[in-house]
Amino acid sequence: MKYQNPNIESSYQENDLGRTLYDFVLENRPKKIVEIGVLYGYSTVALAMALDELGEGHINAYDLFEDYQFKHSTLEEVHRNLERYRVDSYVTLVKKDLNEWLAAPEDFDLLHVDISNTGDTIDTLYQALKDKINRGATVLFEGGSVERDAVEWMSKYGRRPIRSATAPFAVIDSRFPSLSRLD
């Protein structure tokens, strides 16, 4: 399927960060993608469009769905969005949070983390996954820019800015809310 900016609510949608994810998959050809934090499925659809273009690969997508206390969707809503873009065959949806997944992280070629990321989240990810990163796995995450660290909820809830993380990372797309890669 050729890329089209998914018409699905997401902080990524306005600046078409789905294109960045799509292009990353086309360039790097990951066979196994893990996504943690799905919301309505915008990034999941963008990643799956690239797998469809390549004709191979699979995504295991994890989220708490309606069990998340803040903004969330339902597993059924996400499944409908995957079906609407005809990419549901590339995705397995599972109810699980980051900490559960990190307790026994599966192998992956590409991990995309789009939860309420903070500096603590990024440091935790890096410590848990640095061996996989050193062996060639890629970890992308939402955030990393100065603008993203200034969002209202970060200060309201006293969260540590991502830019203060000790984990090595690089912003690969600075358009809000930004997209970064652990190095």
C-alpha positions in Angstrom: 0.0 0.0 0.0 1.4 3.4 -0.9 1.7 5.8 2.0 -1.1 8.2 2.9 -1.1 10.2 6.1 -3.6 8.2 8.2 -6.7 10.1 9.1 -6.5 8.9 12.7 -6.2 11.2 15.8 -2.6 11.4 16.9 -0.1 14.0 18.0 1.9 12.7 15.0 -0.9 13.4 12.5 -0.6 17.2 12.0 3.1 17.0 11.0 2.8 13.7 9.2 5.4 11.8 11.4 3.8 8.7 9.9 5.8 9.4 6.8 9.0 9.3 8.8 8.0 6.0 10.3 7.0 4.6 6.9 10.2 5.8 5.2 12.3 4.3 8.1 10.7 0.9 7.6 11.2 1.0 3.8 14.8 1.9 4.2 15.7 -0.5 7.0 13.3 -3.4 6.2 12.6 -4.7 9.7 10.8 -8.0 9.8 9.7 -7.8 13.4 8.3 -4.6 14.7 7.2 -4.0 18.3 5.1 -1.0 19.1 4.3 0.1 22.7 1.7 2.7 23.0 -0.9 2.6 20.2 -3.7 5.1 21.1 -6.0 5.0 18.0 -3.4 3.3 15.8 -2.0 6.1 13.7 1.7 5.0 13.9 0.7 1.3 13.8 -1.1 2.0 10.5 1.8 4.0 9.1 4.3 1.2 10.0 2.0 -1.5 8.6 1.6 0.4 5.3 5.3 0.1 4.9 5.3 -3.6 5.6 2.5 -4.0 3.1 4.6 -2.1 0.5 7.5 -4.4 1.3 5.2 -7.5 1.3 6.6 -8.9 4.5 7.0 -8.3 8.3 4.8 -8.2 11.3 4.0 -5.8 14.2 3.2 -6.8 17.7 1.4 -3.7 19.1 1.0 -3.3 22.9 -1.2 -0.9 24.7 -3.4 -0.7 27.9 -6.3 0.5 25.7 -9.2 1.3 28.0 -7.2 0.4 31.2 -5.0 3.5 30.7 -6.2 6.2 33.1 -5.6 9.1 30.7 -6.4 9.6 27.0 -6.9 6.1 25.4 -8.9 4.2 22.8 -10.2 0.7 22.9 -8.7 -2.4 21.3 -11.8 -2.6 19.0 -11.3 1.0 17.8 -7.7 0.3 16.9 -8.7 -2.9 15.1 -11.3 -1.0 13.1 -8.7 1.6 12.0 -6.3 -1.2 10.9 -9.2 -2.8 8.9 -10.1 0.6 7.4 -6.6 0.9 6.0 -6.5 -2.9 5.1 -3.3 -3.5 7.1 -4.8 -5.6 10.0 -3.1 -8.8 8.7 0.3 -7.2 9.6 -0.6 -6.5 13.2 -1.3 -8.4 16.4 -2.8 -6.2 19.2 -2.1 -7.2 22.8 -3.1 -5.5 26.1 0.1 -5.0 27.9 2.1 -2.1 29.3 5.8 -1.2 28.9 6.9 -2.6 32.3 5.2 -6.0 31.6 6.9 -6.1 28.2 10.3 -5.1 29.6 10.0 -8.0 32.1 10.5 -10.3 29.2 11.2 -8.3 26.0 10.9 -10.3 22.8 13.4 -9.9 20.0 12.7 -7.2 17.5 14.3 -5.4 14.6 12.4 -2.1 15.3 10.7 -0.9 18.5 8.6 2.2 18.5 7.6 3.6 21.9 4.9 6.2 22.1 3.6 6.3 25.6 3.8 9.3 28.0 7.5 9.3 27.5 9.8 11.1 30.1 13.5 11.2 30.7 12.9 8.2 33.1 11.1 6.2 30.4 14.0 6.7 28.0 16.7 5.8 30.5 14.7 2.7 31.6 14.3 1.7 27.9 18.0 2.1 27.2 19.2 0.2 30.3 16.8 -2.7 29.5 17.5 -2.9 25.8 21.1 -1.7 25.3 22.3 -5.2 24.5 19.7 -5.6 21.7 20.6 -2.1 20.4 24.3 -3.0 20.4 23.3 -6.1 18.3 21.6 -4.0 15.7 18.0 -3.5 16.9 16.6 0.0 16.6 14.5 1.8 19.2 12.5 4.8 18.1 10.5 6.9 20.5 8.1 9.8 20.6 9.7 13.0 21.9 13.3 14.2 22.4 12.9 17.8 21.2 12.9 20.9 23.5 9.3 21.7 22.3 8.1 18.2 23.3 9.6 18.5 26.8 7.6 21.7 27.3 4.2 20.2 26.9 1.8 21.1 29.7 1.5 17.7 31.3 5.2 17.2 31.8 5.4 20.2 34.2 1.9 19.6 35.7 2.9 16.1 36.8 6.5 17.0 37.6 8.0 14.6 34.9 11.7 14.7 34.1 12.4 16.0 30.6 13.5 13.6 27.9 16.4 15.9 27.1 17.8 15.2 30.6 18.0 11.5 30.0 21.4 10.0 30.3 20.7 7.5 27.5 22.3 8.4 24.2 19.7 9.4 21.6 19.3 11.5 18.5 16.3 13.4 17.3 15.5 12.1 13.8 12.5 14.3 13.1 12.1 17.5 15.1 8.6 18.4 14.0 6.3 18.3 17.0 6.0 16.1 18.9 9.4 14.8 17.5 10.7 11.4 16.9 14.0 10.1 18.3 16.3 7.1 18.1 18.3 5.5 21.0 21.9 5.2 20.0 
